[in-house]
Amino acid sequence: MNEPALSPLKIKSWSPADRPREKLLTKGTPALSDAELVAILLGTGTTTISAVELAKRVLQTVDNNLHELARLSVKDLMKVKGIGEAKAVSIIAALELGRRRRDCDSGEKPRISGSRDCYDILRPHLQDIHHEEFWIILLNRANRVIRKHQISQGGVAGTVADPRIIFKLAVSDLASGVILAHNHPSGNLMASQADIDLTRKIKAAGKLLEIQVLDHLILAGQKYFSFADEGML
């Protein structure tokens, strides 16, 4: 005679020290694993698995890579058995808050001293999207950021950047320098001939207005390509 299978213990039946919410309250967020943090967002599991086990399933779909998790859509998340629309939305909303927190204005405008500074500023906008966007960072004479602007939004294969729009914004903000940037959703870091030609065109236009093009970055996930670093300006 077969013995009935044991159903998994619900989180409420765990030791209080092991429950994600209680652990957060008593030990703080650093004590929690990624799966436990996601489990708190989910709130509940299913009739057969706990919220923590369900969170592990979600993370397994992206090889436990939080950057890849941030790239998933609601539909992508709902492909995981046990994840409905509400749970998927909760995960996406939490990751978006993290992005916005990184992007918050801390008071004093940051100073650009190299390509890495530019990357850090634009990464929250460009690292997780599946289409191309073109952005600029406008700088004053001290190389401090005046403002950043999205210039255009395209498809998977490309986007268009109009120099007239770029320099209209630069003149309006009394910028002395401009940094160009766009992303490659494919992950390819190489600059295309179109990227090179556009950079030269914008740089030439900037000389007439005495607004220097200081760099052009191509962002691809966690990496970037800098025209200035590569001596292509």
Buried (B, 14 or more C-beta within 10 A) or exposed (E): EEEEEEEBEEBEEBEEEEBBBBBBEEEEEEEBBBBBBBBBBBEEBBEEBBBBBBBBBBBEBBEBEEEBBBBBEBEBBBEBEBBEEEBBBBBBEBBEEEBEEEEEEEEEBBEBEEBEBBBEBBBBBBBBBEEBBBBBBBBBEEBEBBBBBEBBEBEEEBBEBEBEBBBEBBEEBEBBBBBBBBBBBEEEEEBEEEBEEBBBEBBEBBEEEEBBBBBBBBBBBEEBBBBBBEEBB
